[in-house]
Amino acid sequence: MEMRVTITGTGIGIEKIGFNFLSYAYIECRRCGSLAERTLALSKGLSLGSSSGTFVYGSLQTDWFTVDSTEAEWINNDGKILGNVGEIEVVGTIINGGRVDVRIDLIGTTGTIKSLLAKANLKARGFQISPIKVRGTFVRLHDKALCD
């Protein structure tokens, strides 16, 4: 299975006093073919003291990367995460292209954090000078039956 992450953030992401104008992330998944078969998203709009944001602006997209279906079973059973709060963070400084680390977490109603995926040293294109973090509710934007 392959996955690609697209993330954009605008605002000032300073601990506890952050200002977020708009941040969003897409998780695209595919098992066969060249098109994404399932797209999940998180977004966060205008907010003060937010957990989402970056330093002024950042936007990037990772290349497609391989994910073992056992390490990311939540992709095939996304009903367990849809409607729940999640967080995606992309760390790394890139200008045009470079490498980043991606972390996807599920946040429970009691604040418990469950790691869904953590990948390091992924190729990406875009612009980012500080980490971009998006915390919001998981929604499904696109779904085509995943190929076997």
C-alpha positions in Angstrom: 0.0 0.0 0.0 1.2 3.5 -0.7 0.4 6.8 1.0 1.0 10.5 0.3 0.6 13.5 2.7 -0.2 17.0 1.6 -0.2 19.7 4.3 -0.5 23.5 4.4 -0.4 25.8 7.3 -0.6 29.6 7.8 -0.2 31.3 11.1 2.2 31.6 14.0 2.6 28.2 15.8 4.1 29.3 19.1 3.4 27.0 22.1 0.2 28.0 24.0 -0.2 31.4 22.2 -0.3 30.2 18.6 -2.5 31.9 16.0 -3.7 29.8 13.2 -5.3 31.3 10.1 -5.9 28.0 8.2 -4.3 24.6 8.3 -5.3 21.5 6.5 -3.8 18.1 5.6 -4.8 15.3 3.2 -3.8 11.7 3.5 -4.1 9.9 0.2 -3.9 6.1 0.0 -3.7 3.6 -2.9 -3.0 0.0 -3.4 -3.0 -0.2 -7.1 -3.1 2.1 -10.1 -1.9 5.6 -10.2 -4.8 7.5 -8.6 -5.6 7.9 -4.9 -8.3 5.5 -3.9 -9.1 7.0 -0.5 -8.5 10.5 0.8 -8.8 11.4 4.4 -8.5 15.0 5.7 -8.0 17.2 8.8 -8.5 20.9 8.9 -8.4 23.8 11.3 -9.7 27.2 10.6 -9.1 30.6 12.3 -8.1 30.1 16.0 -6.1 31.6 18.8 -4.1 29.4 21.2 -4.4 26.6 18.7 -2.4 23.3 18.4 -2.4 23.8 14.6 -0.1 26.0 12.6 3.4 26.8 11.4 5.7 29.7 11.3 3.9 32.1 8.9 3.4 29.7 5.9 4.3 26.3 4.8 3.0 23.9 2.2 4.3 20.6 0.9 3.4 17.2 -0.5 5.4 14.0 0.2 6.1 11.6 -2.6 4.2 8.4 -2.5 5.7 6.1 0.2 5.2 2.5 1.1 3.2 1.6 4.2 2.9 -2.0 5.4 -0.8 -2.7 5.8 -0.2 -4.2 9.3 1.4 -1.0 10.5 -1.5 1.1 9.2 -4.6 -1.1 9.5 -6.6 2.0 10.2 -6.5 2.9 6.5 -8.7 -0.1 5.6 -10.9 0.4 8.7 -11.1 4.1 8.7 -14.5 4.0 10.4 -12.7 3.7 13.7 -11.1 7.1 13.2 -13.6 9.1 11.2 -15.3 11.8 13.3 -12.5 11.5 15.9 -9.8 14.1 16.6 -6.4 13.5 15.0 -3.2 15.3 14.5 -0.7 15.3 11.6 2.7 16.8 12.0 5.3 17.2 9.3 8.8 18.2 10.5 11.8 19.3 8.3 13.0 22.4 6.5 12.7 22.3 2.8 12.8 24.8 0.0 11.4 23.3 -3.2 12.4 19.8 -2.3 14.0 17.8 0.5 13.2 15.2 3.2 10.6 15.4 6.0 9.3 13.3 8.9 5.6 12.6 9.2 3.6 11.7 12.3 -0.2 10.8 12.3 -1.9 10.5 15.7 -5.4 9.8 17.0 -6.4 11.7 20.1 -9.0 10.1 22.4 -11.7 11.8 24.3 -9.6 11.6 27.5 -6.6 13.1 25.7 -4.8 9.8 25.2 -2.6 9.9 22.0 -2.4 6.8 19.8 0.2 6.8 17.1 -1.2 5.7 13.8 1.8 6.2 11.7 5.4 7.6 12.0 7.7 7.8 9.0 11.1 9.5 8.7 13.2 10.8 5.9 10.4 11.0 3.2 11.0 12.8 0.0 8.8 15.9 -0.3 8.2 19.0 -2.5 7.2 22.4 -1.3 8.3 25.1 1.1 8.5 24.7 4.9 10.9 26.4 7.4 9.3 25.1 10.6 7.1 22.1 11.4 3.5 22.2 10.3 0.9 20.7 12.6 -2.8 20.2 11.9 -5.2 19.0 14.6 -8.8 18.5 13.7 -11.5 15.9 13.0 -10.8 13.1 10.5 -13.2 13.1 7.5 -13.2 11.1 4.3 -13.2 13.2 1.1 -12.9 10.4 -1.4 -13.3 6.7 -1.4 -13.0 4.1 -4.1 -12.9 0.5 -3.0 -9.2 -0.3 -2.3 -7.8 -2.9 -4.7 -6.8 -6.3 -3.4 
